[in-house]
Amino acid sequence: MLEGLFQPTHLIIIFAIALLVFGPKKLPELGKGLGEGIRALKEGMKDNASASSASDQSKTPESKEPKA
């Protein structure tokens, strides 16, 4: 179903529709906002991954003493 979605012709048509809907002045602002959002998402995922690996390394194994 999604095999031919990203063909160049389809991308040009999608860009033309976006240009008509948002206008030439608003389109660069939308692109900038989308880029900043993706960048923030990547940084958040990287920070989350490094924080979880750091917390995993800081945990010490619990001593298993026999209960009396």
C-alpha positions in Angstrom: 0.0 0.0 0.0 2.8 2.5 0.9 5.3 1.2 -1.7 5.0 4.1 -4.1 4.3 6.9 -1.6 7.8 8.5 -1.8 8.2 8.6 -5.5 9.5 12.0 -6.8 6.2 12.8 -8.6 4.2 12.2 -5.5 6.5 14.4 -3.4 6.2 17.2 -5.9 2.4 17.0 -5.8 2.4 17.0 -2.0 4.8 20.0 -1.9 2.6 21.9 -4.4 -0.6 21.2 -2.3 1.3 22.3 0.9 2.4 25.5 -0.9 -1.2 26.3 -1.9 -2.6 25.6 1.5 0.0 27.4 3.6 1.3 30.0 1.2 4.9 30.9 0.3 5.5 33.0 3.4 4.3 30.5 6.0 6.0 27.4 4.5 9.6 28.2 5.6 8.4 28.9 9.1 6.6 25.5 9.2 9.8 23.8 7.9 11.9 25.5 10.5 9.5 24.6 13.3 9.3 21.0 12.1 13.1 20.7 11.9 13.5 22.1 15.5 10.9 19.7 16.7 12.6 16.7 15.2 16.0 17.9 16.5 14.5 18.2 20.0 13.0 14.8 19.8 16.4 13.2 18.8 18.2 15.0 21.6 15.5 13.9 24.1 15.8 10.3 22.9 19.6 10.5 23.2 19.4 12.0 26.7 16.9 9.4 27.8 19.1 6.6 26.5 22.2 7.9 28.2 20.4 8.5 31.4 18.9 5.0 31.5 22.3 3.4 30.7 23.9 5.5 33.4 21.3 4.5 36.0 21.7 0.8 35.0 25.5 1.1 35.6 25.1 2.9 38.9 22.9 0.2 40.4 24.8 -2.3 42.6 23.7 -5.8 42.9 21.9 -6.5 46.1 23.6 -8.9 48.5 21.8 -12.1 49.0 22.2 -13.0 52.6 20.5 -16.1 53.9 17.5 -15.3 56.2 17.6 -16.7 59.7 
